[in-house]
């Protein structure tokens, strides 16, 4: 699979305790991305954060939260990202979703020329 150098970065911010059916939501979202053939997905776990509720979620020893912040990053072309967003629309309840235009420099062994 190749990616053109113009692509989109999708970020989904959620808590690790969020669920979809009987699975963790982050797992269901990554598996859906793979099933739809997206270029890749990464789940990042944060040691501390807060969202729209203002509640702090932390990994401090005195405040062992079971709902630490997660960010899922997915990169692909616009058409595939938009189709994915449509497919997961019903799965997202209390999340923040952002999109950014990005420039892919390398994907796998394919390297794009870089203008400085």
VMD Tcl script that builds the backbone (N, CA, C; Angstrom):
set m [mol new atoms 348]
animate dup $m
set s [atomselect $m all]
$s set {name element resname resid chain x y z} {
  {N N UNK 1 A 0.838 -1.178 0.000}
  {CA C UNK 1 A 0.000 0.000 0.000}
  {C C UNK 1 A 0.878 1.234 0.000}
  {N N UNK 2 A 0.481 2.235 -0.731}
  {CA C UNK 2 A 1.197 3.508 -0.751}
  {C C UNK 2 A 0.270 4.622 -0.314}
  {N N UNK 3 A 0.855 5.698 0.105}
  {CA C UNK 3 A 0.114 6.904 0.477}
  {C C UNK 3 A 0.674 8.058 -0.327}
  {N N UNK 4 A -0.189 8.908 -0.881}
  {CA C UNK 4 A 0.333 10.119 -1.527}
  {C C UNK 4 A 0.901 11.033 -0.445}
  {N N UNK 5 A 1.696 12.021 -0.839}
  {CA C UNK 5 A 2.262 12.872 0.202}
  {C C UNK 5 A 1.236 13.817 0.821}
  {N N UNK 6 A 0.098 14.053 0.176}
  {CA C UNK 6 A -0.974 14.850 0.773}
  {C C UNK 6 A -2.006 13.901 1.386}
  {N N UNK 7 A -2.181 14.002 2.700}
  {CA C UNK 7 A -3.097 13.109 3.402}
  {C C UNK 7 A -3.741 13.857 4.563}
  {N N UNK 8 A -4.547 13.145 5.343}
  {CA C UNK 8 A -5.180 13.715 6.533}
  {C C UNK 8 A -4.760 12.928 7.765}
  {N N UNK 9 A -4.640 13.636 8.877}
  {CA C UNK 9 A -4.415 13.027 10.179}
  {C C UNK 9 A -5.701 13.180 10.978}
  {N N UNK 10 A -6.294 12.063 11.336}
  {CA C UNK 10 A -7.491 12.033 12.171}
  {C C UNK 10 A -7.052 11.723 13.587}
  {N N UNK 11 A -7.509 12.534 14.540}
  {CA C UNK 11 A -7.245 12.263 15.954}
  {C C UNK 11 A -8.581 12.123 16.674}
  {N N UNK 12 A -8.678 11.075 17.453}
  {CA C UNK 12 A -9.863 10.838 18.277}
  {C C UNK 12 A -9.401 10.800 19.728}
  {N N UNK 13 A -9.917 11.722 20.544}
  {CA C UNK 13 A -9.567 11.818 21.954}
  {C C UNK 13 A -10.683 11.159 22.763}
  {N N UNK 14 A -10.325 10.244 23.648}
  {CA C UNK 14 A -11.322 9.533 24.446}
  {C C UNK 14 A -10.681 9.029 25.726}
  {N N UNK 15 A -11.483 8.427 26.582}
  {CA C UNK 15 A -10.989 7.826 27.817}
  {C C UNK 15 A -10.888 6.321 27.656}
  {N N UNK 16 A -9.908 5.722 28.334}
  {CA C UNK 16 A -9.704 4.286 28.154}
  {C C UNK 16 A -10.847 3.447 28.715}
  {N N UNK 17 A -11.698 4.009 29.557}
  {CA C UNK 17 A -12.818 3.250 30.116}
  {C C UNK 17 A -14.034 3.229 29.189}
  {N N UNK 18 A -14.018 4.047 28.128}
  {CA C UNK 18 A -15.170 4.089 27.221}
  {C C UNK 18 A -15.295 2.774 26.470}
  {N N UNK 19 A -16.540 2.343 26.268}
  {CA C UNK 19 A -16.815 1.029 25.689}
  {C C UNK 19 A -17.706 1.151 24.462}
  {N N UNK 20 A -17.587 0.142 23.619}
  {CA C UNK 20 A -18.512 -0.056 22.496}
  {C C UNK 20 A -18.924 -1.512 22.561}
  {N N UNK 21 A -20.198 -1.750 22.809}
  {CA C UNK 21 A -20.698 -3.103 23.079}
  {C C UNK 21 A -19.901 -3.654 24.260}
  {N N UNK 22 A -19.218 -4.769 24.105}
  {CA C UNK 22 A -18.490 -5.352 25.234}
  {C C UNK 22 A -16.981 -5.115 25.139}
  {N N UNK 23 A -16.536 -4.318 24.164}
  {CA C UNK 23 A -15.104 -4.087 23.957}
  {C C UNK 23 A -14.718 -2.659 24.322}
  {N N UNK 24 A -13.451 -2.440 24.643}
  {CA C UNK 24 A -12.990 -1.062 24.810}
  {C C UNK 24 A -13.205 -0.299 23.499}
  {N N UNK 25 A -13.658 0.941 23.593}
  {CA C UNK 25 A -13.938 1.738 22.397}
  {C C UNK 25 A -12.693 1.912 21.537}
  {N N UNK 26 A -11.539 2.160 22.171}
  {CA C UNK 26 A -10.322 2.356 21.374}
  {C C UNK 26 A -9.998 1.125 20.539}
  {N N UNK 27 A -10.231 -0.046 21.088}
  {CA C UNK 27 A -9.975 -1.286 20.356}
  {C C UNK 27 A -10.940 -1.434 19.182}
  {N N UNK 28 A -12.213 -1.155 19.427}
  {CA C UNK 28 A -13.224 -1.252 18.359}
  {C C UNK 28 A -12.909 -0.269 17.228}
  {N N UNK 29 A -12.434 0.937 17.571}
  {CA C UNK 29 A -12.113 1.938 16.551}
  {C C UNK 29 A -10.901 1.528 15.715}
  {N N UNK 30 A -9.875 0.985 16.351}
  {CA C UNK 30 A -8.682 0.550 15.624}
  {C C UNK 30 A -9.008 -0.646 14.730}
  {N N UNK 31 A -9.764 -1.592 15.244}
  {CA C UNK 31 A -10.131 -2.761 14.434}
  {C C UNK 31 A -10.982 -2.355 13.232}
  {N N UNK 32 A -11.872 -1.377 13.419}
  {CA C UNK 32 A -12.683 -0.882 12.299}
  {C C UNK 32 A -11.800 -0.222 11.250}
  {N N UNK 33 A -10.803 0.538 11.688}
  {CA C UNK 33 A -9.872 1.176 10.747}
  {C C UNK 33 A -9.127 0.118 9.939}
  {N N UNK 34 A -8.694 -0.940 10.610}
  {CA C UNK 34 A -7.996 -2.008 9.895}
  {C C UNK 34 A -8.928 -2.717 8.926}
  {N N UNK 35 A -10.156 -3.005 9.369}
  {CA C UNK 35 A -11.134 -3.680 8.510}
  {C C UNK 35 A -11.451 -2.865 7.263}
  {N N UNK 36 A -11.410 -1.530 7.393}
  {CA C UNK 36 A -11.709 -0.655 6.257}
  {C C UNK 36 A -10.478 -0.362 5.399}
  {N N UNK 37 A -9.344 -0.954 5.756}
  {CA C UNK 37 A -8.147 -0.811 4.938}
  {C C UNK 37 A -7.425 0.512 5.057}
  {N N UNK 38 A -7.572 1.206 6.191}
  {CA C UNK 38 A -6.853 2.458 6.365}
  {C C UNK 38 A -5.360 2.184 6.524}
  {N N UNK 39 A -4.540 3.179 6.257}
  {CA C UNK 39 A -3.088 3.008 6.207}
  {C C UNK 39 A -2.492 2.582 7.542}
  {N N UNK 40 A -3.068 3.010 8.644}
  {CA C UNK 40 A -2.544 2.635 9.950}
  {C C UNK 40 A -3.227 3.409 11.052}
  {N N UNK 41 A -3.114 2.898 12.264}
  {CA C UNK 41 A -3.696 3.546 13.435}
  {C C UNK 41 A -2.774 3.311 14.627}
  {N N UNK 42 A -2.671 4.315 15.487}
  {CA C UNK 42 A -1.866 4.217 16.692}
  {C C UNK 42 A -2.688 4.750 17.853}
  {N N UNK 43 A -2.635 4.037 18.997}
  {CA C UNK 43 A -3.288 4.493 20.218}
  {C C UNK 43 A -2.201 4.988 21.165}
  {N N UNK 44 A -2.346 6.236 21.610}
  {CA C UNK 44 A -1.406 6.846 22.548}
  {C C UNK 44 A -2.114 7.023 23.887}
  {N N UNK 45 A -1.444 6.648 24.975}
  {CA C UNK 45 A -2.033 6.747 26.312}
  {C C UNK 45 A -1.348 7.875 27.071}
  {N N UNK 46 A -2.154 8.757 27.631}
  {CA C UNK 46 A -1.616 9.901 28.366}
  {C C UNK 46 A -1.616 9.666 29.863}
  {N N UNK 47 A -0.594 10.169 30.557}
  {CA C UNK 47 A -0.542 10.015 32.010}
  {C C UNK 47 A -1.471 10.964 32.759}
  {N N UNK 48 A -1.976 11.993 32.052}
  {CA C UNK 48 A -2.872 12.952 32.707}
  {C C UNK 48 A -3.617 13.746 31.656}
  {N N UNK 49 A -4.849 14.124 31.967}
  {CA C UNK 49 A -5.615 14.954 31.058}
  {C C UNK 49 A -6.987 15.272 31.606}
  {N N UNK 50 A -7.701 16.130 30.892}
  {CA C UNK 50 A -9.093 16.412 31.202}
  {C C UNK 50 A -9.787 16.776 29.912}
  {N N UNK 51 A -11.099 16.656 29.911}
  {CA C UNK 51 A -11.881 16.958 28.726}
  {C C UNK 51 A -12.979 17.939 29.037}
  {N N UNK 52 A -14.089 17.823 28.319}
  {CA C UNK 52 A -15.177 18.787 28.438}
  {C C UNK 52 A -15.787 18.841 29.831}
  {N N UNK 53 A -15.700 17.748 30.605}
  {CA C UNK 53 A -16.257 17.735 31.959}
  {C C UNK 53 A -15.373 18.494 32.947}
  {N N UNK 54 A -14.093 18.684 32.605}
  {CA C UNK 54 A -13.157 19.346 33.504}
  {C C UNK 54 A -12.565 18.410 34.547}
  {N N UNK 55 A -13.001 17.161 34.578}
  {CA C UNK 55 A -12.501 16.190 35.555}
  {C C UNK 55 A -11.092 15.749 35.161}
  {N N UNK 56 A -10.164 15.799 36.122}
  {CA C UNK 56 A -8.785 15.381 35.881}
  {C C UNK 56 A -8.704 13.861 35.963}
  {N N UNK 57 A -8.049 13.267 34.983}
  {CA C UNK 57 A -7.751 11.835 34.964}
  {C C UNK 57 A -6.241 11.726 35.025}
  {N N UNK 58 A -5.739 10.991 36.025}
  {CA C UNK 58 A -4.306 10.986 36.273}
  {C C UNK 58 A -3.804 9.595 36.617}
  {N N UNK 59 A -2.532 9.358 36.345}
  {CA C UNK 59 A -1.886 8.098 36.690}
  {C C UNK 59 A -1.083 8.227 37.982}
  {N N UNK 60 A -1.294 9.307 38.738}
  {CA C UNK 60 A -0.585 9.477 40.008}
  {C C UNK 60 A -0.948 8.338 40.948}
  {N N UNK 61 A -0.005 7.958 41.768}
  {CA C UNK 61 A -0.195 6.802 42.653}
  {C C UNK 61 A -1.365 6.995 43.621}
  {N N UNK 62 A -1.624 8.236 44.061}
  {CA C UNK 62 A -2.726 8.489 44.987}
  {C C UNK 62 A -4.064 8.646 44.278}
  {N N UNK 63 A -4.036 8.707 42.955}
  {CA C UNK 63 A -5.242 8.963 42.170}
  {C C UNK 63 A -5.281 7.979 40.999}
  {N N UNK 64 A -5.206 6.708 41.293}
  {CA C UNK 64 A -5.142 5.701 40.232}
  {C C UNK 64 A -6.444 5.691 39.444}
  {N N UNK 65 A -6.431 6.365 38.339}
  {CA C UNK 65 A -7.599 6.470 37.479}
  {C C UNK 65 A -7.670 5.277 36.538}
  {N N UNK 66 A -8.858 4.761 36.341}
  {CA C UNK 66 A -9.023 3.673 35.378}
  {C C UNK 66 A -9.549 4.236 34.058}
  {N N UNK 67 A -9.488 5.553 33.926}
  {CA C UNK 67 A -9.978 6.181 32.710}
  {C C UNK 67 A -8.976 7.221 32.205}
  {N N UNK 68 A -7.746 6.772 31.983}
  {CA C UNK 68 A -6.717 7.682 31.496}
  {C C UNK 68 A -7.025 8.118 30.070}
  {N N UNK 69 A -6.517 9.294 29.679}
  {CA C UNK 69 A -6.803 9.794 28.329}
  {C C UNK 69 A -6.063 8.988 27.267}
  {N N UNK 70 A -6.746 8.792 26.142}
  {CA C UNK 70 A -6.187 8.126 24.976}
  {C C UNK 70 A -6.378 9.011 23.760}
  {N N UNK 71 A -5.454 8.910 22.816}
  {CA C UNK 71 A -5.588 9.557 21.522}
  {C C UNK 71 A -5.334 8.487 20.473}
  {N N UNK 72 A -6.257 8.368 19.537}
  {CA C UNK 72 A -6.061 7.469 18.403}
  {C C UNK 72 A -5.706 8.340 17.212}
  {N N UNK 73 A -4.590 8.022 16.561}
  {CA C UNK 73 A -4.182 8.747 15.363}
  {C C UNK 73 A -4.273 7.815 14.166}
  {N N UNK 74 A -4.929 8.309 13.124}
  {CA C UNK 74 A -5.100 7.546 11.889}
  {C C UNK 74 A -4.754 8.471 10.731}
  {N N UNK 75 A -3.937 7.975 9.808}
  {CA C UNK 75 A -3.535 8.766 8.646}
  {C C UNK 75 A -3.948 8.039 7.378}
  {N N UNK 76 A -4.591 8.770 6.480}
  {CA C UNK 76 A -4.925 8.220 5.163}
  {C C UNK 76 A -5.416 9.366 4.284}
  {N N UNK 77 A -5.869 9.021 3.103}
  {CA C UNK 77 A -6.385 10.030 2.175}
  {C C UNK 77 A -7.780 10.465 2.621}
  {N N UNK 78 A -8.184 11.649 2.168}
  {CA C UNK 78 A -9.451 12.243 2.590}
  {C C UNK 78 A -10.640 11.299 2.413}
  {N N UNK 79 A -10.753 10.665 1.266}
  {CA C UNK 79 A -11.918 9.821 0.974}
  {C C UNK 79 A -12.043 8.675 1.984}
  {N N UNK 80 A -10.924 8.055 2.312}
  {CA C UNK 80 A -10.954 6.927 3.253}
  {C C UNK 80 A -11.235 7.393 4.679}
  {N N UNK 81 A -10.686 8.544 5.059}
  {CA C UNK 81 A -10.946 9.090 6.394}
  {C C UNK 81 A -12.422 9.466 6.527}
  {N N UNK 82 A -12.985 10.109 5.505}
  {CA C UNK 82 A -14.401 10.493 5.563}
  {C C UNK 82 A -15.311 9.270 5.629}
  {N N UNK 83 A -14.993 8.223 4.875}
  {CA C UNK 83 A -15.786 6.981 4.928}
  {C C UNK 83 A -15.689 6.350 6.318}
  {N N UNK 84 A -14.509 6.382 6.903}
  {CA C UNK 84 A -14.314 5.838 8.250}
  {C C UNK 84 A -15.125 6.620 9.279}
  {N N UNK 85 A -15.075 7.945 9.196}
  {CA C UNK 85 A -15.849 8.767 10.129}
  {C C UNK 85 A -17.341 8.475 10.036}
  {N N UNK 86 A -17.825 8.276 8.827}
  {CA C UNK 86 A -19.237 7.923 8.647}
  {C C UNK 86 A -19.536 6.571 9.288}
  {N N UNK 87 A -18.636 5.625 9.134}
  {CA C UNK 87 A -18.842 4.264 9.661}
  {C C UNK 87 A -18.821 4.215 11.187}
  {N N UNK 88 A -18.048 5.089 11.831}
  {CA C UNK 88 A -17.930 5.043 13.297}
  {C C UNK 88 A -18.815 6.060 13.997}
  {N N UNK 89 A -19.581 6.819 13.253}
  {CA C UNK 89 A -20.382 7.897 13.817}
  {C C UNK 89 A -21.198 7.451 15.035}
  {N N UNK 90 A -21.849 6.318 14.973}
  {CA C UNK 90 A -22.669 5.836 16.082}
  {C C UNK 90 A -21.874 5.341 17.267}
  {N N UNK 91 A -20.574 5.140 17.112}
  {CA C UNK 91 A -19.731 4.635 18.198}
  {C C UNK 91 A -19.217 5.749 19.098}
  {N N UNK 92 A -19.210 6.987 18.602}
  {CA C UNK 92 A -18.613 8.103 19.327}
  {C C UNK 92 A -19.669 8.830 20.146}
  {N N UNK 93 A -19.457 8.878 21.456}
  {CA C UNK 93 A -20.424 9.532 22.335}
  {C C UNK 93 A -19.803 10.764 22.986}
  {N N UNK 94 A -18.738 10.571 23.746}
  {CA C UNK 94 A -18.115 11.662 24.497}
  {C C UNK 94 A -16.664 11.811 24.059}
  {N N UNK 95 A -16.476 12.153 22.802}
  {CA C UNK 95 A -15.128 12.224 22.254}
  {C C UNK 95 A -14.895 13.565 21.568}
  {N N UNK 96 A -13.645 13.890 21.381}
  {CA C UNK 96 A -13.240 15.023 20.562}
  {C C UNK 96 A -12.577 14.427 19.332}
  {N N UNK 97 A -12.954 14.913 18.163}
  {CA C UNK 97 A -12.404 14.410 16.905}
  {C C UNK 97 A -11.847 15.600 16.135}
  {N N UNK 98 A -10.596 15.485 15.671}
  {CA C UNK 98 A -9.979 16.556 14.898}
  {C C UNK 98 A -9.379 15.991 13.617}
  {N N UNK 99 A -9.241 16.858 12.617}
  {CA C UNK 99 A -8.615 16.514 11.339}
  {C C UNK 99 A -7.576 17.567 11.003}
  {N N UNK 100 A -6.451 17.122 10.479}
  {CA C UNK 100 A -5.412 18.045 10.024}
  {C C UNK 100 A -4.907 17.586 8.672}
  {N N UNK 101 A -4.628 18.553 7.814}
  {CA C UNK 101 A -3.933 18.241 6.569}
  {C C UNK 101 A -2.475 17.996 6.931}
  {N N UNK 102 A -1.921 16.926 6.391}
  {CA C UNK 102 A -0.516 16.619 6.659}
  {C C UNK 102 A 0.204 16.295 5.360}
  {N N UNK 103 A 1.492 16.242 5.464}
  {CA C UNK 103 A 2.326 15.862 4.335}
  {C C UNK 103 A 3.110 14.622 4.723}
  {N N UNK 104 A 2.895 13.531 4.033}
  {CA C UNK 104 A 3.581 12.282 4.309}
  {C C UNK 104 A 4.962 12.334 3.658}
  {N N UNK 105 A 5.995 12.123 4.454}
  {CA C UNK 105 A 7.360 12.125 3.951}
  {C C UNK 105 A 7.797 10.703 3.609}
  {N N UNK 106 A 7.401 9.742 4.459}
  {CA C UNK 106 A 7.737 8.347 4.197}
  {C C UNK 106 A 6.645 7.468 4.772}
  {N N UNK 107 A 6.283 6.423 4.016}
  {CA C UNK 107 A 5.322 5.417 4.477}
  {C C UNK 107 A 5.865 4.071 4.039}
  {N N UNK 108 A 6.284 3.265 5.014}
  {CA C UNK 108 A 6.950 2.018 4.669}
  {C C UNK 108 A 8.273 2.338 3.992}
  {N N UNK 109 A 8.524 1.739 2.868}
  {CA C UNK 109 A 9.774 1.982 2.139}
  {C C UNK 109 A 9.638 3.104 1.122}
  {N N UNK 110 A 8.418 3.618 0.931}
  {CA C UNK 110 A 8.196 4.672 -0.047}
  {C C UNK 110 A 8.525 6.022 0.572}
  {N N UNK 111 A 9.435 6.737 -0.040}
  {CA C UNK 111 A 9.845 8.053 0.458}
  {C C UNK 111 A 9.504 9.099 -0.575}
  {N N UNK 112 A 8.880 10.194 -0.124}
  {CA C UNK 112 A 8.548 11.326 -0.988}
  {C C UNK 112 A 9.663 12.350 -0.928}
  {N N UNK 113 A 9.844 13.089 -2.010}
  {CA C UNK 113 A 10.826 14.167 -1.997}
  {C C UNK 113 A 10.376 15.253 -1.034}
  {N N UNK 114 A 11.341 15.846 -0.360}
  {CA C UNK 114 A 11.066 16.872 0.628}
  {C C UNK 114 A 11.548 18.216 0.107}
  {N N UNK 115 A 10.632 19.187 0.047}
  {CA C UNK 115 A 10.999 20.559 -0.295}
  {C C UNK 115 A 11.312 21.299 0.996}
  {N N UNK 116 A 12.406 22.011 1.017}
  {CA C UNK 116 A 12.791 22.739 2.233}
  {C C UNK 116 A 12.508 24.203 2.068}
}
mol reanalyze $m
mol bondsrecalc $m
mol representation Tube
mol addrep $m
